[in-house]
């Protein structure tokens, strides 16, 4: 079987920045084991698998070691490929059937806009292990259904964190978001995301994390629209807008590899 596969840098308008994702366009179903093997072979933070379903697409995401329930950058990459390869018209809203429900993507003058579920977080007492793992004491610690959300005292502190990944992996969350108000002009907040339990020490740009960061900073800053920067080595920009129980994420994407898999 031959499968069309692409590598796309998401949440950037330049190659080799943002977050790379592999996108596989399927003409027929393949097994979960095959999808996991392909994701392991690609060795990117996420590999997306798309197949047509009910006027839209079934969409699943795999890290090199596990399937995940929600992924922003690989959804952005998938939308980009569907429009770039003329599988859909740019005036057509894309609908994805996923483990997190129906997700939508729209092509706009500012980039691709994703309609995602809001992820709630609640305050918790900061675990001593988290402070030790980050080498920094949060000024606030919250918990989503998956991840810690830790606000640090400055953008400089966020950028300088060097986590103990073994210790992070031992804690009772599969990921850790660190964030702070931005000191950079034209940005509202910055963040980084660590997920060693899913085989990703640091994810370059994490759309799903902004589904929690958006409502968190809405409460702090008293507005619902933000320009955010994920301060990884590659770096990337995410537009964030909170509307009710949905978060709209906007970003650009660039195709860097066109290929074909033989399985």
C-alpha positions in Angstrom: 0.0 0.0 0.0 1.2 3.5 -0.9 0.2 6.4 1.4 0.8 10.1 0.6 2.7 11.7 3.5 3.8 15.3 4.1 5.8 17.1 6.7 4.5 20.5 7.6 5.9 23.2 9.9 2.9 24.6 11.8 2.4 27.9 13.7 5.0 29.6 11.5 5.3 31.1 8.0 9.0 30.0 7.6 10.5 26.5 7.1 12.3 24.9 10.0 10.4 27.0 12.6 7.2 26.3 14.4 6.2 22.6 15.1 6.7 19.9 12.5 4.0 17.4 12.0 3.6 14.5 9.6 0.3 14.3 7.7 -0.9 11.0 6.1 -3.8 11.1 3.7 -5.4 7.6 3.7 -7.6 6.1 1.0 -8.4 3.1 3.1 -8.3 2.3 6.8 -5.1 1.0 8.4 -4.6 -0.6 11.8 -3.8 1.2 15.0 -0.5 -0.7 15.1 0.4 0.5 11.6 -0.4 4.1 12.5 1.7 3.8 15.7 4.6 2.3 13.7 4.4 5.1 11.1 4.5 7.7 13.9 7.5 5.9 15.4 9.2 5.9 12.1 8.5 9.6 11.5 9.8 10.5 15.0 8.0 13.8 15.1 6.0 15.1 18.1 2.8 14.2 16.1 1.7 12.3 13.0 -1.8 12.9 11.8 -3.9 10.3 9.9 -6.9 11.5 7.8 -9.6 9.5 6.0 -12.9 10.8 4.5 -15.9 10.4 6.8 -19.5 11.9 6.8 -18.7 15.0 4.8 -15.5 15.6 6.6 -12.5 13.6 7.8 -11.7 11.2 10.6 -8.6 12.5 12.2 -6.3 10.8 14.7 -2.9 11.9 16.1 0.0 9.7 17.3 3.3 10.6 19.0 6.2 8.2 18.5 4.9 6.3 21.6 1.2 6.9 22.0 -2.1 8.1 20.6 -3.3 11.5 22.0 -6.8 12.9 22.4 -6.2 16.4 21.1 -3.5 18.1 19.0 -3.5 21.6 17.6 -0.4 21.8 15.4 -1.1 18.5 13.6 -4.7 19.6 12.9 -3.4 22.9 11.5 -0.9 20.9 9.4 -3.7 18.6 8.2 -5.9 21.5 7.2 -3.0 23.2 5.4 -2.4 20.0 3.3 -6.0 19.5 2.4 -6.2 23.0 1.0 -2.7 23.0 -0.6 -3.3 19.7 -2.3 -6.7 20.8 -3.4 -8.6 18.1 -1.5 -10.9 21.0 -0.4 -11.6 24.6 -1.5 -10.4 27.4 0.7 -13.9 28.8 1.1 -14.9 25.4 2.5 -14.9 24.9 6.3 -13.2 21.6 7.2 -14.8 19.2 9.7 -12.8 16.7 11.6 -14.2 13.7 13.6 -11.8 13.2 16.5 -11.5 11.8 20.1 -12.2 15.3 21.3 -15.4 15.7 19.3 -16.0 17.7 16.1 -13.2 20.1 15.3 -13.4 22.7 12.5 -10.9 24.7 10.5 -11.4 27.8 8.4 -9.1 29.6 5.9 -8.8 33.3 6.8 -6.6 36.2 5.7 -4.7 35.9 9.0 -4.1 32.2 8.6 -5.8 29.0 9.4 -8.3 29.2 12.3 -9.1 26.1 14.4 -12.2 25.8 16.4 -11.2 23.7 19.5 -12.8 22.9 22.9 -11.8 25.1 25.9 -9.8 23.1 28.5 -10.5 24.1 32.0 -8.0 24.2 34.8 -8.3 24.6 38.6 -5.8 25.8 41.2 -3.8 23.2 43.1 -1.1 23.3 45.7 2.2 23.3 43.9 3.8 19.8 44.2 7.3 20.0 45.7 8.4 17.7 42.9 7.3 20.1 40.3 9.3 22.9 41.8 12.4 20.7 41.9 11.8 19.4 38.3 11.5 22.9 36.9 14.1 24.5 39.1 11.7 27.4 39.5 8.9 28.1 41.9 5.6 28.9 40.2 3.6 32.0 41.3 0.5 29.9 40.4 -0.1 26.2 39.7 -3.2 24.8 38.1 -4.2 21.4 36.8 -6.2 20.5 33.6 -7.5 17.0 33.0 -4.0 16.2 31.6 -1.4 18.8 32.5 0.1 21.1 35.1 -0.2 24.8 34.2 2.4 26.8 36.0 2.7 30.6 35.8 6.3 31.7 36.4 7.4 35.2 37.4 8.7 36.4 34.0 9.3 35.6 30.4 13.0 35.3 31.2 12.3 32.6 33.8 10.1 30.7 31.3 12.9 30.8 28.7 15.6 29.8 31.1 13.8 26.7 32.6 15.9 23.5 32.2 13.6 20.7 33.4 14.6 17.4 35.0 12.5 15.3 32.6 12.8 12.1 34.6 11.3 13.9 37.6 8.6 15.5 35.5 7.7 12.1 34.1 7.3 10.8 37.7 4.6 13.4 38.6 0.8 12.8 38.2 0.4 14.7 34.9 1.5 13.7 31.4 2.4 17.2 30.5 3.6 20.5 32.0 2.8 24.0 30.7 4.9 26.9 31.9 3.8 30.4 31.1 4.3 34.1 32.0 3.3 37.5 30.7 5.3 38.5 27.7 8.0 41.1 27.9 8.2 41.1 24.0 6.4 43.8 22.2 3.1 42.8 20.5 2.7 39.6 22.5 0.5 39.0 25.5 2.0 35.8 27.0 4.7 33.2 26.4 4.8 29.5 27.2 6.7 26.3 26.9 5.3 22.7 27.0 7.0 19.5 28.3 5.5 16.0 27.8 8.2 13.3 28.5 5.5 10.7 29.3 4.3 10.9 25.7 7.9 10.7 24.3 8.2 14.4 23.8 10.6 16.2 26.1 9.7 19.7 24.8 7.1 20.3 22.2 8.0 23.2 19.9 4.5 24.8 19.6 1.4 23.2 21.3 -2.0 24.2 20.1 -3.9 22.2 22.7 -2.0 23.9 25.5 -3.4 27.2 24.4 -6.9 25.8 24.9 -6.1 26.1 28.6 -3.8 29.1 28.4 -6.4 31.2 26.6 -9.0 31.0 29.4 -6.4 31.3 32.1 -5.0 34.6 30.7 -8.5 35.8 29.9 -9.2 35.8 33.7 -5.8 37.5 34.4 -5.8 40.2 31.7 -9.6 40.8 31.3 -9.8 40.3 27.5 -10.5 37.3 25.2 -8.1 37.8 22.3 -4.3 37.2 22.5 -1.1 36.9 20.5 1.0 34.2 22.1 4.5 33.0 21.6 5.8 29.5 22.5 9.4 30.1 23.4 10.9 26.8 22.4 14.2 26.6 20.3 12.1 26.6 17.1 9.5 29.0 18.4 6.0 29.8 17.1 3.2 32.3 17.1 -0.4 31.4 18.0 -3.4 33.6 17.8 -5.9 32.8 20.6 -9.5 33.9 21.0 -11.9 32.6 23.7 -15.6 32.4 22.9 -17.8 30.6 25.5 -16.6 27.0 25.8 -14.5 27.2 22.6 -11.0 28.5 21.8 -10.1 29.6 18.3 -6.4 29.1 17.4 -4.9 30.9 14.4 -1.6 30.1 12.7 0.2 29.6 9.5 1.9 26.5 8.1 4.6 25.6 5.5 5.0 22.3 3.7 8.7 21.1 3.8 8.5 17.5 2.6 6.3 15.7 0.1 6.6 12.0 0.0 5.1 8.5 -0.2 5.0 5.7 2.3 5.2 2.1 1.3 3.7 -0.3 3.9 
